[in-house]
Amino acid sequence: MPFLAILKGLVDSVPCAVGAIIVDWEGESVQYQCDSELYDIRFVAAHLQIMMSRLHDTYNTKLPGAIEELAVTTDKLILLTGAINSEYFVVLLVDRRCPVGIASYCLKKTVALLKKEI
């Protein structure tokens, strides 16, 4: 299944989703699906990837297990980042009205699909 179809499925399955993007460990976008021109999803994802990488580097030796998900909440958005593997991440942007449990569940299902593809 191509990445765009997977991301479109994620965005379509999450209420109030703004977009989703796959980024590599350097913050470069691999593929994205965004229905809104209000957000530069590539810019947001690159910065979240930096945070995810720093957390991974800092806590990798101190915590049991790997970091799988990072959530950032702003006054307008919730940004969920899921680790596909050590080199790729998927970021989901949702409106604050979105039930975060549903978004997190759908993100985890998408990460599982992407693990098979990458």
Secondary structure, DSSP 4 states (H G I P E B T S, - for coil): --HHHHHHHHHHHSTTEEEEEEEETTS-EEEEEES-SSS-HHHHHHHHHHHHHHHHHHHTTTSSS---EEEEE-SSEEEEEEESSSSEEEEEEEETTS-HHHHHHHHHHHHHHHHHH-
